Amino acid sequence: MTPEQTLKRWWGYDSFRPMQKEIVQSALDGRDTLAIMPTGGGKSICFQVPAMMQDGMALVVTPLIALMKDQVQNLQQKGIKAIAVHAGMSRREVDLALNNAAYGDYKFLYVSPERLGTPLFRSYLEELNLNYIVVDEAHCISQWGYDFRPDYLKIGELRSIIDVPVIALTATATTKVAEDIATRLSTIPGRAPFNVLRSGFERPNLSYIVRECHDKAGQLLDICRGVQGSGIVYLRSRKRCEEVAALLRSEGVSASFYHAGLGTLSRTERQEAWKKGEIRVMVCTNAFGMGIDKPDVRFVVHWEPTDSIESYFQEAGRAGRDGKRSYAVLLWNETDVSHLQQMLEASFPSLDYIEDIYQKLHIISNIIYETGEGQTIRFDLEAFCKQYKLRPSPVRYALRYLEQAGHLSFSEDADFPTRVRISVPRNLLYDADLSQPQMIPLLEALMRNYPGIMSYSVAIDEEAMAKASDVAVPYLRQLLYQLSLERIINYIPADRCSLVFLEHNRLTPGNIDLMPERYKFLRGNAEARLEAMESYLRDSGTCRSRQLISYFGQQESSDCGTCDVCRAAAPEKQHRAALLRFAKSHPGCTLQEVKQFCDNPQNGMPQNAMELYRKLLDEGLI
């Protein structure tokens, strides 16, 4: 089959988007390929199509568990065999998944980067018939990237064992980051250099709006009222997400909130309701959005600036993937800039503090010196801080730096699914005196779907079991709990917690290499990214799209004509005429109604629109 026939057969599309065909062909030619495409450009197609056209299976490395699960589910719904290995799975489950991948004719194996160096994964590596190594979020491998992860360096080691082409993909690589990615992945002597393919960063249908303001709630309401369709509002604070969602609902806007503190079921239900249009606006932290393919998002509002252009560009890019007019609105004031600078200071605690956290982590986990290598620890940040009378934020950043320095891997908010083992022998199960009739179809569904459940604890899909048993999920949990009380099953409810994986044995004080030069280097990078973000906020003389494109190294561009800067540069006469038309069509309108008209991004008014309106009043034209 040709690439187009493969695309049509499995995905139903008649043609590729811009740059997709070039990336697919480069991979089919056996070249190491780095694809740099903006968010929403269809990166997954670029490795899934060539993998389906070749014998064997693609190994896909991604740090985003939610994205991993979403893509596996989407592939399975198309009849394509795909499987995932990630944090939260037991050793038995990982072993079973890798065994299936090796001998079960699978086409895609998704793994999180910390799994790459484990002995269990390495023991299967030569049994996996790989056709490609796919590196998603490839900027994570670069020391210049905004989200560098040491576990990604293990991908280069894989290439000394498995010589297959690499397909690396990212939406947010500057020129320097792209060069570093290619260098770190070019570990096979004699192979041709990476074929670096950049898609244009322009989003012609996306209007970037930056507004300096203090009444953010009013601005947000004006946007929700003025722009039809679904939207996303990003904030940093979980508590503030809940407050803003409540504010929108009180004003008649269909809204909900989403952050990592919610349970798995709540997050899934809210995400699905938003995707179906049952919830119009999702107010969320950056835990929401990765891998969610909703094409008709009409606006993305940032309540405050992000700490880097990269993260802002990626999040804003979730608007308008269907090519229709959409808006990315960034609200800010001087307090926000001061807060970003404070966050920068907090994100680099002293090296002495970081070493102290390293030792306390081992102490609270009862790990003595020269032991602990390879252990995975369930880490309760709140309990840790309470035990040692510490603030959570610097502890979190200390753990992040220990990860950067290669001492551990830190995964926040890992999901642990519900686990069940039937403890009564099969021949006695139906003689058991069950208290509720719904328990029988539930037990039958468990045995039918999980063959090993009589021998060991297995992770179950609550939604699937609830559907198979014809009960709601909350009632399913009640049944499982009651079955455990009646000693029919062993039941471990779903849980969420953070995980720490220890890369080596506990070191004695003074012998921990915290790489002070790397510390200085990373801080310098963070300061440069913050300066770029501040420049974007304050530069009201250069087209917003051109500013973003230039940051990522694309030199050729033109004014977009639709951002707040371009609109402000339009002839004042046009804006005056628009205000006069509005006044004529709304006799007796209030100043608040005028302000709502001016603040609506769809009306294309500049930031000084209210001053123009007052001029018209002074001139007696209104």
N, C-alpha and C positions, 0 to 999 in steps of 0.2 A: 504493500500500500504506500501511496505517496503521503507526505506530511498532511496535505489538504484532506485526503481520504481518511486518514487516521483522525484528524480533527473532527471531521463530519461524523465518522462512525461512533466515536466515544463521547464527544462533547456537543455535537449537533450544530456546530458553527460552519458556515460556508467558507469563511476566509479568516486569515490571521489579522490581528491588529498590527499597527506599525511596529517594526523591529522584531516582532515575534518570529517571523519566518527566518530572518537572518540568524537569530540565536539558535533556533532549531536546526538549521542547516549546518551551522558551525559545529554543533554537538554531534550531528550525524556524520560529519567529516572527521570525527575523532579528535578535534582540537579542544584543548583546555580553553574554556570560555568564561569570561566575566561579563555579566549583563547588568547594566545599571539603568533601571527603569523607575519612573516615579510611581508612587502608591496608586494602585488601581490600574496599572498597565498590563496586568495579566501575566505575572511572573511564573505562576505555577504551570501554565500551559507550556512554557519554554523548556521545562525539563520533563514534564509528563508525556508529551507527544514523542520526543525521541526515545524515551525509555520504553514506551509501548511498541516502538518500531524495531527494537533490538531484542535479541535473546537475553535472558537473564533479568536481573532485578536492580533497581536504583536504590542506593543508600542515601537517604535524605537526612541531613543533619540540621536541626532547627532548635533554638532555645525556647520556642513558644509552644507550650503544651496545649493551650487552647487551639492554636492554629493547627498543630499536629493532629489533634483529635478531629477537628473540623474537616481537614483534607482527607483523612483516612475514611471518615464517614461518607464524604462526597464520592470518593473513588469506589467504595463498596456499593453505594447506591447505583453506580453505573455498571456494576458487575465486574469491576477490576479488583483483584485481590491485593489488599494493602493491610499493613499491620504496624503497630507502634510500640516502642519501648521507652519508658520515661519514668521520672520520679513518682513514687507512690505505688509502684508495682513491687510485689515480693520477689525474692530470688527465684522461687519456683515459677512464677508467672513470666519473669524475664526469660528463664531457661526454656519454658514452653514456647514463648513467642519467637525466640531465636531459632528453636528447632523447627517450628512451622515455616519460618522464613527460609531456612536452609533446605528443607525437603518438601515444601508444600506448594511449589509453583507460584510463589507470590511475585508481584511486579514492583512493589514499593515497600521498603522498610524504613520507617521514620524513627530516628533516635535523637535523644537529647545529648548535647555534647559531652556531659560528664560521664556518659556510659562508654565512650570510645576507648578509654584507657583501662577499663575493668578487665580482670582476667577472664570472666565469663564471656564477655563480648569478644575478646581476642581469641578465645578458644574456638569460636564459631566462624571467625573471619574468613579462613581459607575454604570453608564449606559453603559460603555465600557466593552464588554465581552472580557477581556484580557486573553491571554494564556501565554505570556511572556513579560517581560520588557527587552528590548535590549539596552545595553549601548555601543554605538559606540565611538571610540576614548576615551576609558575608562581611559587612563592616566590623562585626564582632571579633574578627581575627586580627584586625589592625590595631597596633598600638596608638595610631593617630585617630582611631574611631571614637565616637562618643560613648560606645557601649562595649569596650574591649573585654573579652572573656578568655582567660588563659586556657580553659578547656578546649577552645577552638584550635589551639596550636597542635592538638593531638591529630587533627585532620591531616596535617603535613606528614606525620609519622605513618599514617595509614598508607600513604602512597608508596612507601618503601616496601610494603607488603603486597598491596593490590595496585597494579598499574593499569588503571582505567581512566578515561577522560574525566575531568572535573567540570561541573557547571556551577559557577558561583553567581549568586544573585543578591542584589541590594537595591534599595530605593534612595539611599542617602550617602553616597560616597563622593567626597571631594576628590580632586585630582590626586592629592597626596595619599589619601586613603586607598584609592584604586591601585596606585602603584605598589603600596605596601601589601595589599591583598594578593596581587599577582606574584610578588616576591615570596611571600610566605607559603603559597601553595605550589610554587614551581620547584618541586623537590626531586623530580625525575630527570636525571642527566640525559641529554640528547633530545628531549621533547621540544617541540616548537614553542616559542613564547606564547603567553596567554593572548587570546583574541579578545580584546576589550571592546565591547559594543555598548555605546551610550545612546539611549533614546533621548530625544529632546525633553527638557524639563518643563516646557510650556504646558499650561493647562488653559487653553483659550476660553473654555466655558466657565472657568472658576475665577471669580472676582475676589481679590484680596483687599480687605478693608481693615485699617488700623485706626482705632479711636482712643484718644486720651480722654478719660472721663472718671468721675467719682460715683455717679449714679449708675452703677452697672446693672442693677436690677431693672431700672427703667429702660436702659438700652436693650437689654435682653428681651423684655416684654415687647418693645417696639419691633424687634426683629421677628419674634414669634408671630406677632399679629400681621406684620407686613410681608413676610415671605411664606408662601404656602408650602406644604409638604413636611417631611420628617427632618429632624435635626439632631445634632449631638452638641452638648455643652460640656467642655472639659474644665475640671478644677483639680487642685492638688489635694484638698482636704476631704476626707470621707464625710465628716460631719457637715461640712458646708454643702456637699452634694445633696444630702438629705434635706437641708434647709432650702436650697434653691429649687429643688423639685417640688417641695411643699408650696413655695411661693408661686410657682407657675400653676400648680393645680388650683390654688386659691383664686387665681386670676382667669380660670377657665381654660387653661392650656393642658392638654393631656400629656402628662409627664411622669417619669419614674426615675429612680436613681440606681446606680450600679457601681460597686467597688469591691475590692478583694476581701472585705470583711463579711460579705454576704455568704451564705451557704451555697453549695454547688447547685442544689435544686432551684433556689431563688434566682441565682444568676442565670441559669438556663432558661427558666420560665420568662424572666424579664427580657432576655436577649431575643427569644423567639417571638414574644409579643411585639417587640419593637420592629423586628424584621417583617412581621406580618402587617404592620401598620396599626395594631391595636393600641400601641403606645406611640404617640407622635414624637416626643422629645425625650432623649435619654441624657440625664445629667450624671456625669461619671468622672472617675479618675482615669488615668491612662491604662488601667487594667482592662478597659473596654475598647473594642474596635479591631484588635489584631485578627486578621484573617476573616473578618465578617464581610461577606460580599453582598452588600446592599447597594444597588446601583443608584437608587433615587433619593439619596440624602441631599436635601436642598441647601442646608446650611450647617456649618461647623463653627461654633463660637468658643473661643478660649476666654474664660473669665479672667485669666491672668496670663502673663507671658510664660513660656517654657524657658528652660535654662540653655537651650541650644536651638539653632536654626534647623538642625537635622530632625529633632523630635517634633518641632512645630510643622515642618513641611510634610512629614509623614502623617501626622494627625489631621492637619487641614486637608490633605489630599483624599480623605475619605468622603469628601463631598463631591457630588456631580460625576460619578463614574459612568453614568449613562450618557454623558456628553451634553446634557442640558444645562442651562444657566444655573449656577449655584454660587454660594457665598461662603468665604472663610473670613470670619470677623474676629479680630484680636482686640480685647479691651485692656487698657493699662492706665496706670498713673505712677507718680513718683514713688509712692509707697511700695508698689510692686517691684520697682527697680531696686529699692533698698532691701526688700525682702530677698530678692535673688542674690544680692551680694552677701547677705547674712547666711543664706543657704550654702553659698560657695565656701564660706569660712567653716560652717558646721560640717560640710562634707569631707573635710580634711582634718580630722582630729590629729593630735600630735602622735609621733611614732611611739613615744613612751606609753601613751594611752592605748594605742593599738596592741602593743605587746602585752599590756596588762589584761586586755580583753581576751587575748589568745590564751593566757594562763587560766583565767577565770572560767572560760568555756570548758577547758579540760577538767578543772577542779569540780565544777558542778555536774559534770558527766562521769565523775569517778574514774578518770583515765590517768594513770600514773606515767612518769617519765619513761621514754623509750617503748611505749606501747600506743596502740590506737590506729595504726595505719590501716586505711581501707574501711574504717567504721563509718556508718551513717547514723547520725544523732538526730532525734526529734528535738527541735529547739523551740522553746517557748520564750519569745522575746520579753513578754510582759513579766513572766515569773523570774526570768534572769535579772531584769532591771530592778524588780522588787527585792530580790535576794541581796543584790549588791548596791542598792540605792543609787541607781544610775538612770540617766535620761535615755529614752529609746533611740532618738535620732542619731547621736554620736556612736552608739553601740552598733546600729545598723551599718553606718558608714565604715566603722572599724572592721566589721566582718567583710564588707565589700572590698576594702583594701587588702585584707588578708587573702581574699580570693584573687585579687589582682597580682599579689606577690606569690601566688602559687602554693599557699599553705593549706587551703581548703576550698570547697565549693559550697556556696550558700544559695539555697532555693527557698524563696519566701512563698508561703501560702500554697504548699503542695496539697493536692487532693488525694485522699485515701478513700477508695470506694467501700461500700458496705461489703462485709465478708461473712460467709455462711459455711458451716460444715454440718451435715446431717449426722448426728451422733448415734442414732438408733439403727441397728442393722436392717437391711431392706426387708427381710422376711418377717420382722416384728413390727415394721412401720405401720402397716394397715390394721394391726391389732391394737395400736395405741389408742388410748381414750382421749381423742382430740376434743377440745372445748368448743371449737367453732367450726361450722361446716366449710367455710372458705379456706381452711387450712389444707384440706385435701387437694384441691386444684393447685394451690400454691406449691405444695411439696412435689406434686407431679411435674409442674413446670420447672422447678429447680432441678430435679433429677434428669428431665429430658434435655435441658439446655446446658447443664454443667455435669458431664459424665464423672468427673473426679470428686464430686461434692460429698460422696460417702467416705472418702479416704482422707481428704485434707480440706482446709479452709480455702474457699475460692472467692474472688471478687465478683459480685453480681451487678447487673444493670437493673436498678430499681424500677425505672420506667418500663422496661421491657417485661419484667416480672409482674408489675402491677397490671399491665395490659393483658398479659397471658392469663392472669388470675381474675380478671374482670373486677378489679378494685382500684380505688384511688391510691396514690403513693403514700399519703399520710396513714391510711388504713393498713397498707402493706406493712409499714413499719410497726404498727401496733401488733399485727399478726406475728411478725418475726420476733418481736419482744416477748409476746405471750408464748410462742413456741420454745423460746429459750428458757422461760420460767418453768415450762413443763418438761424441760430436759430432752426435748426432741432435737434441737439444733444448738450449735455454738454460734453466737451472733455477735459480731463486732460492728457497731453502727459506723456510717460514713464519718470521716473526720477531715479536718484541714489543719495543717500546721507547717512550720518551716523546718527545713532539713539542712544539716551541715554534714558534708562528706569530708573526712580527714584524709589529706593527700599523703601524709607521712606520720611517723611516730611523734609523740609529744616531745618537744625540745625543752631543754633547761633554760632558765633565764639568762639572757646575754648571748645566747647562741641562735637567736631567731633572726634570719636575714630578712629585714624589711625593706631592702633596696632603697635607700634614701635618694639615690639619683632618679629612680623611677617615680618615687613620690613627688619629687620636684618637677619631673617631666609631666606627670599626669595633672598636677595642679596648674602648670603653665597652659596645658591644653584646655582645661576647664575655664581658665580665665579668658583665653582667646575666644572660646565659644560664647561666653557671656558677653564679651565686648561686641561680638558680631550681632547678638540678639539685641543689645541696646542700640546699636547703630540702625538696625531694622526698625525699631520702634520710633526713633527720633528723626530719621531721614524722610522728610515729607516733600523732598524735591525730586526723587528718583522713583520711577515706576516700581511698584512692589514686586511684580513678577520679574522684572529685570534684576532687582536686588537679590532675589532668591536664586535665580538662574546663575547669576555671576558667582554667588557663594559656592555653588557646586562645580564651578570651572567652565561653564558654557559661556563663551565670549560673544557669540553672535546671537542677538535678540533684538526685539523691538518693543516699544511701549504697548502694553496690553489694551489700553484705552478704557478699561472698566474698573480699575482699582481706585481707591480713594485719592491717590496722587494724580492719576490721569484725569479723573473727573474734576478735581479742583482746578486743573489747568485748562479745562474747557472754557469757552467764552462766557464771561459773566452774563452776557445778554441772554444766553440759553437758560441759565438758572433763574434769572429774573422773570423770563417768560413763563417758566414752569411754575414759579410761585404765584404769578398773576393768574394763571389758569386755575391753580388750586383754589385761590381766594374767590375767584368768580364762581367756581362750581360748588363752593362750600360757604355760602353767605352766613355771616354770624359765627364763624368758627372761632374757637378759643386758641390762645397761644399754645396750649398743650397739644391741641390737634395739629397745629402747624408743625410743632416740634416732632410729633410722631411721623408726619409726612416726610420731614427732612431727614429723620433718622432711619427711615426704611431704605435698606440698601438698593431695593429695586427701582427707587426713584432717582438714583444717580446724583444726589445732591452733595455738595462739598461740605466740609466741616464748618465753614463760616456761613452756612445757609441762613441761620437765624439773623445774622448781621445784615444780610441782603434783604431779608424780610422787613427788618426795622427801617432800612433805608427807604423801602417802598412805602412804608407808613409815613416816614418823615416827608417824603416827596408828595404825599397825598394821593398816591395811585391806588391805595387800598383804604 
